[in-house]
Amino acid sequence: MSPVTRRDALRGLLAAPLLARSRSGERRVQPSSDWTSLFNGRDLTGWETFLGKPHASVDLPGPRDATGAHVNVVGVDTDPRRVFSIVRLDGRPAIRISGEIYGALTTRAELENYHLRFQFKWGEKRWPPREDKIRDTGCCYHAVPPHGASYGFWMRSCEFQIQEGEVGDFYSLAGVIVDVEAVPQNPADPKSEYLYRPGARPVVGHTRRVIKASTSERPFGEWNTLDLYCFGQRSVHVVNGRVVMRLSGIRQPTPSGEAPLTRGHVQLQSEGGEVFFRDIEVRTIAGLEDVR
């Protein structure tokens, strides 16, 4: 066994006691001050894949409609085009998401009151319908089933946007509701997007995009480190060590009214652009007071 494999195996053994079953029968991370790796460097243990309906340009068998569009979703843990794979990049293991078919890599565990940290780096490849657009992916958190609730590809969730020039923005997927200190980008336009501004009057009940406070991402070809802090109904987005977004009052619509949204799965999106992820780890926290 090589030193890397031996170390990964030891980390997996140490992480095992931190995982338990949630009320839904899925695993949840239990309180600990230690980091737990969510990627073992060898395979996608601990994750499931979901791919929606492929773009018409994707060569896969199956029915198509009169316009040539695929009719069926690819589904769960079925990946005929190897959208999700393990590669070695810059001398280390990484998860490659090709982006060819929209969907997500989803933790089987639900997370609650946690600090998630990982690195990402853009690849070269882009696919229809985004072959001539900026590269796009995202980290969706507090994600609740079913798959495909948002645009047919992602769960209801909060999105920590990962898109060239926009890393750190917030997007509401499938109706997630937040409160945020923000100002309109164009005060004269009632449909204007909002800019996160610490100390601004809170915008209550927001369900659209919020633009990050500042741009902190690194140039193309370099690794970026993202930190996501979630505690109760609050979250903080950190890009390369800089806080760029704080949200509060995170909740979701239900048949009986709004309900707090404080836990869920994490999804890494496949959205038309090649991207690599590594060093994915999580630890539980007791609050957000130390996040600056």
N, C-alpha and C positions, 0 to 999 in steps of 0.2 A: 504493500500500500504506500503510495507516494505521500510526502508531507502534506500536500494540499488536500488529498483525499482523507488522510487521517484527521486533519484539523476539521474538515467539514463534517466528518462522521461524529467527532466529539461534540461539535456545536449542536448537531441534530439531537444527540442524546441529552444534552443539557437543556435544550428547548422543549423536549417532550413533556415534562411535567407541567409546563406553563399552559398547555392546551387542554381544554375540557369541552364537553358538549353543551351547546346552548339549549334553550327551551325548544327550539325548532329542530333539535337533533343534530345541528351543525356545531363545529368547534368554535369556541371563543377563547381569546387570550385572557388569562387570569393575571391579577396584579403581580408585578415584579419590577424591581429596579434594574434588572439585567436586560441586555439586548437579546432578542430572539430573532434569528435569521429566518426570513421567509423565502429564501432561495438557497438551495443546497449546492448550487454550482454544477449539478449533474443532470437534473431533470426537473419536471414541473410538479413534483410532489407537493401537495398542499394547495394546488391551484386547479381550477377547471377552466376549460375554454368554451367560448360561445361565439359563433359566427352567424350573422344574419344573412339576408338575401344577397348573393354576390352581384357585383356590377355586371352588366351584360357582356363586358369584355372578358370576363373570367371564363376560361374554358373548363367547364365542369358538366357532367351529365345531369339530366333532369329536365322536367318540363319548363317551357318558356311560354310567355303570352304572345299575343299577336305582334307586339313591338320588339320581341326578342329578349325581353327582360326575364330573368330567373323568377320562378313562381315561389319556390320553397326556400326557407332558411336552411343553412347548413346544420345548425343545431349545437348541442352541448357535447363536448369532448369528442368532436369529429372535426378533423383538420386535414382534408385531402391535399391542400396546397401548402402545407407546412408554414402557415402564417406565424405560428409560434414555435420557436426552436431554441436550442442551447448552442452557443458558439463560443469560441475563444477570440477575444478582441483585446488588443493592447496587452497581450500576455495573460489575460485573466478570463474566467468564465462570465458570460453575460446572457441575458435573455434577449433574443432577437424577435421583434414583432415586425413582420414585413409590411403590414398595412394593406395588403392586396385585397382583403375582404374585411369589411367593417365588422367589428365585434369587440370582445374584451377577454382578457385574462383575469380571472376572478379568484380571490382568496376563498378557500372553502371555510376558513374561519371567519367569524364575525369579530370585529374589534370594537372596543369601547374604552374611553379614557386613555388615550395612547399618544405616543410620539412615534411617527413613522418617518424613516429616513431612507433615501435611495439616491442613486445617481442615474442620469440618463445622458445619452449622446445620440445625435441624429446620424442616420445613414444617408446614403446617396439616393436610393430608389424612391420614386413616387409613382402612384397608380391612379387610373381613372376612378372617380371623376376629379381627382385632385392632382393630376399629373403635371399641371402648370401652375399650381398654387403653393403657398408656403406650407411647410411640413407641419403636421398636426397630430397630436395624441392627447392624452389627459390622464390624470389620476382621479378616479371617481370614488368618493368615500361616503360612509353611511349608506352604502348601496343596499337596497332592499329588493328582493325578487318581485315580479318575474323578470327574466331576461327579456330585453327588447321593449321595455316600457317606454323608453325614450328613443324615438325615431326608428324603432324596430331593431336597435342594436345594443342599447345599454340599459341598466337598471335605473330606477328612480334613485337619484343621488345628488350630492354636491360635487361639482367638478373643479378640481385644482387644474386649471388650464395649462397645457404644455403645447404651445404653438409658437413657431418662430416669431419673436418680437412681442409675444403676449404671455410669456410664462409667469404664472402667478395669478392671472385673472380668475374670477369666480363665474361659473355658469350654473344655473338651476336646471336640472334634468328631471323631466316628468313632474314638475309642479312643486319641487322643494321650495320652502319659504324661509327667508332670512331677514334679520335686521342688520343694518350696516351703516357706519358713519361714512357718508358719501355726499357728493355734490353732483348736480347734472353737468354733463360735458358741454351741453348747449342749453342754458337756462330758458331760451326762447322756444325750445322744441319740447312739447309735453311727452314725446316718445324718446327723448334723448337717453343714451346710456349714461350710467353713473360712474364717477371716479371715486375710488376709496380715498378718503381724507381723514386721518385721525383727528378727532376733536370736532368734526363737523356734526351738524344736527343729524341724529339717526334717521335713516329711511326705514320705515317699519313695513313689514310684509312684502319684501321685494322678491320677485320671482324671475328676474332676468339677469343679464350679464352685469358684473361690476368689474371695472378696469383697475388693475393693480396700482399701487402708489408710485412705484418706480420700476425702471428696467434694470435687472441685475443679472440677466443671463449672459453666458460666455459666448464667444464667437463660434461659428460652425466648426465642427471637428473637435471641440473640447468637451470634456465631461462637466456636467452641472450637478450640483448637490441640492436636493430639495428636502425640506423638512416640513411635515404636516403635524400640527398639534391639535388634538381634539379632546375636549373635556366638557361633559354635560352637553349643553346646547351651543357651545362656543367652539370656534376653530381658528387657527392661525396658519397662514401660508408663508413659508420662508424660502427664499431663492438665494442660494449661494451666501447664506449667512445674514441676509437682510429681510426683515419683516415687510411684506408687501400687501398683506390683506388680513383683516380681522373680521370675523362674522360672529353674530350672536343670535339667540332665539331660533336656532335651526329647528324646523318643524316640517310636517308634511300634512297634506289634506287627507282626511279620512271620511267615511260616510257619516260619522257623528261629529265632525268638526276637525279643527287643527289639533295635531298631537305632536309632542316633542319627538325629535329624531336625534338620538344620542348614540347609536351604534349601527353597525352593518358591515357589509363586506367592502373590500377595496378592489377596484377594477383598474387595470391598465388598458387603455383603449388601443384598438387597431383602427386607424382612420386615414388611410390613404398614403401614409408616409412611413418609410423604414426608420425604426428607432431601436435603441439598445438600452437595457436596464441592468444594473448590477448593484451589489451591496444593499439589498433590500432587507431592512431590519426594523424591528418594532420593540418598544418597551412601554409599559403602562406608567401613567403619571397621576399625581394627586392634585393637579391644578395647573393654571397657566401663569401664575404670578411671576415666574422666573423667565418667561419668554419676552425678550426685548428686541 
